[in-house]
Amino acid sequence: MHGITYDSDLTCPNCGFTMQVRMPTDACLYFHKCSHCKALMRPKPGDCCVFCSYGSVPCPPRQRQTRPPTQSKD
């Protein structure tokens, strides 16, 4: 059984700095300010949030959509 990952390594598209960020559990994060260069990160077109665009793992809502269904025990 696969769990949800709540920490992601965000890589700034402006300066390349990588920072570990705790993701919200039930929402998408549309903006994030780089702690190194202070650039405001925004999602790429078609992505729901900065984690899906620049993170090491997608956001929890997207993880829930893509994880395989659990097997029922009959």
MIFIMI-984627 format. One record per residue: residue in three letters; x, y, z of N, C-alpha, C, O in turn; residue number from 1. Coordinates in steps of 0.001 Angstrom, whole numbers. Layout:
+------+---------+---------+---------+---------+---------+---------+---------+---------+---------+---------+---------+---------+-----+
! code !   neast !  nnorth !     nup !  caeast ! canorth !    caup !   ceast !  cnorth !     cup !   oeast !  onorth !     oup ! pos !
+------+---------+---------+---------+---------+---------+---------+---------+---------+---------+---------+---------+---------+-----+
!  ala !       X !       Y !       Z !       X !       Y !       Z !       X !       Y !       Z !       X !       Y !       Z ! NUM !
...
+------+---------+---------+---------+---------+---------+---------+---------+---------+---------+---------+---------+---------+-----+
***
This chain:
+------+---------+---------+---------+---------+---------+---------+---------+---------+---------+---------+---------+---------+-----+
! code !   neast !  nnorth !     nup !  caeast ! canorth !    caup !   ceast !  cnorth !     cup !   oeast !  onorth !     oup ! pos !
+------+---------+---------+---------+---------+---------+---------+---------+---------+---------+---------+---------+---------+-----+
!  met !     837 !   -1180 !       0 !       0 !       0 !       0 !     878 !    1238 !       0 !    1833 !    1337 !     770 !   1 !
!  his !     545 !    2182 !    -873 !    1331 !    3393 !    -999 !     695 !    4512 !    -200 !    -517 !    4718 !    -266 !   2 !
!  gly !    1514 !    5240 !     560 !    1016 !    6370 !    1322 !    1215 !    7665 !     557 !    1783 !    7678 !    -535 !   3 !
!  ile !     749 !    8735 !    1133 !     894 !   10059 !     553 !    2169 !   10677 !    1114 !    2426 !   10607 !    2316 !   4 !
!  thr !    2956 !   11274 !     248 !    4177 !   11980 !     645 !    3834 !   13448 !     833 !    3220 !   14057 !     -43 !   5 !
!  tyr !    4223 !   14021 !    1961 !    3877 !   15405 !    2268 !    5051 !   16367 !    2184 !    4856 !   17577 !    2295 !   6 !
!  asp !    6247 !   15871 !    1993 !    7420 !   16737 !    1831 !    7901 !   16630 !     399 !    7948 !   15541 !    -174 !   7 !
!  ser !    8261 !   17772 !    -176 !    8730 !   17813 !   -1547 !    9939 !   18728 !   -1631 !   10019 !   19733 !    -925 !   8 !
!  asp !   10867 !   18380 !   -2488 !   12009 !   19254 !   -2757 !   11636 !   20139 !   -3937 !   11547 !   19673 !   -5073 !   9 !
!  leu !   11418 !   21424 !   -3656 !   11077 !   22388 !   -4704 !   12360 !   22979 !   -5258 !   13227 !   23412 !   -4499 !  10 !
!  thr !   12484 !   22999 !   -6569 !   13644 !   23591 !   -7216 !   13198 !   24856 !   -7943 !   12344 !   24805 !   -8828 !  11 !
!  cys !   13773 !   25970 !   -7570 !   13413 !   27259 !   -8149 !   13817 !   27293 !   -9624 !   14974 !   27027 !   -9949 !  12 !
!  pro !   12881 !   27615 !  -10518 !   13219 !   27689 !  -11937 !   14063 !   28912 !  -12271 !   14656 !   28980 !  -13347 !  13 !
!  asn !   14121 !   29880 !  -11357 !   14882 !   31100 !  -11593 !   16366 !   30933 !  -11255 !   17230 !   31315 !  -12045 !  14 !
!  cys !   16662 !   30360 !  -10075 !   18065 !   30281 !   -9642 !   18568 !   28848 !   -9452 !   19772 !   28639 !   -9300 !  15 !
!  gly !   17666 !   27855 !   -9459 !   18080 !   26465 !   -9298 !   18227 !   26005 !   -7862 !   18591 !   24854 !   -7621 !  16 !
!  phe !   17953 !   26874 !   -6907 !   18051 !   26519 !   -5491 !   16959 !   25511 !   -5147 !   15818 !   25651 !   -5587 !  17 !
!  thr !   17312 !   24493 !   -4360 !   16356 !   23478 !   -3939 !   16089 !   23615 !   -2457 !   17011 !   23710 !   -1647 !  18 !
!  met !   14789 !   23623 !   -2111 !   14389 !   23747 !    -716 !   13347 !   22685 !    -414 !   12503 !   22381 !   -1257 !  19 !
!  gln !   13403 !   22114 !     798 !   12391 !   21133 !    1185 !   11210 !   21876 !    1792 !   11367 !   22704 !    2688 !  20 !
!  val !   10013 !   21557 !    1277 !    8801 !   22251 !    1706 !    7732 !   21220 !    2059 !    7559 !   20231 !    1347 !  21 !
!  arg !    7024 !   21449 !    3145 !    5889 !   20613 !    3543 !    4676 !   21084 !    2743 !    4335 !   22267 !    2753 !  22 !
!  met !    4035 !   20154 !    2054 !    2895 !   20487 !    1213 !    1610 !   20522 !    2024 !    1479 !   19789 !    3005 !  23 !
!  pro !     651 !   21370 !    1626 !    -665 !   21322 !    2269 !   -1288 !   19945 !    2033 !   -1044 !   19328 !     996 !  24 !
!  thr !   -2070 !   19469 !    2960 !   -2626 !   18123 !    2845 !   -3847 !   18035 !    1949 !   -4133 !   16970 !    1403 !  25 !
!  asp !   -4572 !   19132 !    1787 !   -5846 !   19063 !    1079 !   -6047 !   20174 !      54 !   -7178 !   20449 !    -347 !  26 !
!  ala !   -4967 !   20810 !    -370 !   -5099 !   21915 !   -1315 !   -3847 !   22014 !   -2167 !   -2822 !   21396 !   -1879 !  27 !
!  cys !   -3957 !   22801 !   -3213 !   -2807 !   23066 !   -4077 !   -2202 !   24413 !   -3683 !   -2917 !   25317 !   -3249 !  28 !
!  leu !    -899 !   24540 !   -3833 !    -205 !   25785 !   -3530 !     164 !   26432 !   -4863 !    1021 !   25927 !   -5589 !  29 !
!  tyr !    -479 !   27538 !   -5177 !    -307 !   28176 !   -6484 !     941 !   29043 !   -6564 !    1506 !   29212 !   -7644 !  30 !
!  phe !    1379 !   29594 !   -5434 !    2549 !   30471 !   -5418 !    3478 !   30064 !   -4286 !    3031 !   29620 !   -3228 !  31 !
!  his !    4770 !   30219 !   -4517 !    5758 !   29991 !   -3460 !    6952 !   30889 !   -3742 !    7438 !   30955 !   -4871 !  32 !
!  lys !    7419 !   31576 !   -2717 !    8569 !   32475 !   -2863 !    9852 !   31703 !   -2560 !    9973 !   31072 !   -1510 !  33 !
!  cys !   10803 !   31760 !   -3485 !   12097 !   31105 !   -3283 !   12805 !   31750 !   -2099 !   12911 !   32973 !   -2020 !  34 !
!  ser !   13281 !   30928 !   -1190 !   13967 !   31457 !     -10 !   15380 !   31954 !    -340 !   16014 !   32601 !     494 !  35 !
!  his !   15872 !   31661 !   -1534 !   17213 !   32080 !   -1920 !   17201 !   33379 !   -2740 !   17824 !   34366 !   -2349 !  36 !
!  cys !   16485 !   33373 !   -3885 !   16495 !   34558 !   -4760 !   15236 !   35412 !   -4636 !   15151 !   36482 !   -5238 !  37 !
!  lys !   14256 !   34944 !   -3857 !   12993 !   35640 !   -3600 !   12070 !   35717 !   -4814 !   11101 !   36476 !   -4790 !  38 !
!  ala !   12342 !   34951 !   -5876 !   11446 !   34906 !   -7034 !   10146 !   34211 !   -6634 !   10147 !   33298 !   -5809 !  39 !
!  leu !    9046 !   34651 !   -7225 !    7754 !   34046 !   -6953 !    7516 !   32945 !   -7979 !    7389 !   33213 !   -9174 !  40 !
!  met !    7456 !   31706 !   -7501 !    7206 !   30570 !   -8385 !    5715 !   30448 !   -8632 !    4901 !   30616 !   -7724 !  41 !
!  arg !    5372 !   30152 !   -9877 !    3986 !   29897 !  -10285 !    3967 !   28584 !  -11046 !    4979 !   28201 !  -11632 !  42 !
!  pro !    2833 !   27882 !  -11052 !    2771 !   26614 !  -11789 !    2951 !   26829 !  -13293 !    2591 !   27872 !  -13838 !  43 !
!  lys !    3514 !   25822 !  -13940 !    3595 !   25828 !  -15399 !    2182 !   25647 !  -15953 !    1323 !   25086 !  -15273 !  44 !
!  pro !    1927 !   26118 !  -17184 !     602 !   25916 !  -17776 !     215 !   24434 !  -17775 !     999 !   23578 !  -18183 !  45 !
!  gly !    -993 !   24146 !  -17314 !   -1486 !   22777 !  -17261 !   -1246 !   22081 !  -15929 !   -1847 !   21039 !  -15668 !  46 !
!  asp !    -382 !   22630 !  -15082 !    -145 !   22058 !  -13753 !   -1019 !   22764 !  -12732 !   -1341 !   23943 !  -12882 !  47 !
!  cys !   -1404 !   22026 !  -11685 !   -2309 !   22604 !  -10685 !   -1590 !   23439 !   -9630 !   -2210 !   24293 !   -8995 !  48 !
!  cys !    -280 !   23203 !   -9431 !     424 !   23921 !   -8367 !    1933 !   23893 !   -8594 !    2421 !   23241 !   -9517 !  49 !
!  val !    2663 !   24605 !   -7741 !    4122 !   24662 !   -7879 !    4780 !   23308 !   -7610 !    5849 !   23028 !   -8151 !  50 !
!  phe !    4159 !   22466 !   -6784 !    4752 !   21151 !   -6509 !    4685 !   20249 !   -7728 !    5609 !   19476 !   -7984 !  51 !
!  cys !    3598 !   20343 !   -8481 !    3481 !   19533 !   -9699 !    4423 !   20038 !  -10791 !    4818 !   19272 !  -11669 !  52 !
!  ser !    4782 !   21317 !  -10743 !    5698 !   21884 !  -11734 !    7164 !   21748 !  -11349 !    7995 !   21412 !  -12193 !  53 !
!  tyr !    7490 !   22002 !  -10100 !    8897 !   22104 !   -9694 !    9296 !   21207 !   -8533 !   10434 !   21277 !   -8070 !  54 !
!  gly !    8385 !   20367 !   -8052 !    8669 !   19532 !   -6891 !    9178 !   18152 !   -7248 !    9044 !   17693 !   -8383 !  55 !
!  ser !    9763 !   17499 !   -6259 !   10254 !   16129 !   -6441 !    9113 !   15122 !   -6445 !    9264 !   14021 !   -6973 !  56 !
!  val !    7968 !   15485 !   -5860 !    6744 !   14675 !   -5901 !    5566 !   15613 !   -6135 !    5619 !   16776 !   -5735 !  57 !
!  pro !    4500 !   15128 !   -6776 !    3330 !   15982 !   -6979 !    2583 !   16227 !   -5668 !    2826 !   15555 !   -4665 !  58 !
!  cys !    1685 !   17187 !   -5694 !     910 !   17552 !   -4505 !      32 !   16385 !   -4036 !    -294 !   15503 !   -4831 !  59 !
!  pro !    -358 !   16369 !   -2743 !   -1198 !   15285 !   -2225 !   -2496 !   15061 !   -3003 !   -2848 !   13905 !   -3240 !  60 !
!  pro !   -3239 !   16120 !   -3421 !   -4446 !   15833 !   -4215 !   -4128 !   15081 !   -5518 !   -4882 !   14191 !   -5912 !  61 !
!  arg !   -3044 !   15422 !   -6173 !   -2657 !   14719 !   -7410 !   -2183 !   13310 !   -7096 !   -2455 !   12382 !   -7857 !  62 !
!  gln !   -1468 !   13134 !   -5970 !   -1043 !   11787 !   -5574 !   -2254 !   10891 !   -5345 !   -2246 !    9719 !   -5720 !  63 !
!  arg !   -3294 !   11446 !   -4730 !   -4513 !   10660 !   -4476 !   -5185 !   10250 !   -5785 !   -5752 !    9161 !   -5874 !  64 !
!  gln !   -5127 !   11097 !   -6786 !   -5739 !   10799 !   -8082 !   -5001 !    9707 !   -8830 !   -5617 !    8928 !   -9557 !  65 !
!  thr !   -3685 !    9638 !   -8659 !   -2876 !    8728 !   -9471 !   -2485 !    7439 !   -8777 !   -1950 !    6541 !   -9428 !  66 !
!  arg !   -2731 !    7312 !   -7481 !   -2332 !    6071 !   -6811 !   -3318 !    4963 !   -7173 !   -4500 !    5221 !   -7400 !  67 !
!  pro !   -2824 !    3737 !   -7223 !   -3699 !    2620 !   -7579 !   -4750 !    2365 !   -6506 !   -4496 !    2614 !   -5327 !  68 !
!  pro !   -5916 !    1877 !   -6888 !   -6948 !    1575 !   -5887 !   -6493 !     458 !   -4962 !   -5731 !    -424 !   -5357 !  69 !
!  thr !   -6966 !     510 !   -3734 !   -6612 !    -535 !   -2770 !   -7431 !   -1773 !   -3056 !   -8561 !   -1692 !   -3537 !  70 !
!  gln !   -6856 !   -2909 !   -2757 !   -7537 !   -4174 !   -2973 !   -8511 !   -4418 !   -1830 !   -8135 !   -4287 !    -665 !  71 !
!  ser !   -9730 !   -4765 !   -2135 !  -10695 !   -5076 !   -1087 !  -10549 !   -6538 !    -685 !  -10201 !   -7391 !   -1503 !  72 !
!  lys !  -10819 !   -6811 !     583 !  -10738 !   -8173 !    1099 !  -12151 !   -8703 !    1227 !  -12910 !   -8265 !    2092 !  73 !
!  asp !  -12501 !   -9635 !     378 !  -13855 !  -10205 !     398 !  -13882 !  -11497 !    1160 !  -14937 !  -12119 !    1282 !  74 !
+------+---------+---------+---------+---------+---------+---------+---------+---------+---------+---------+---------+---------+-----+
***
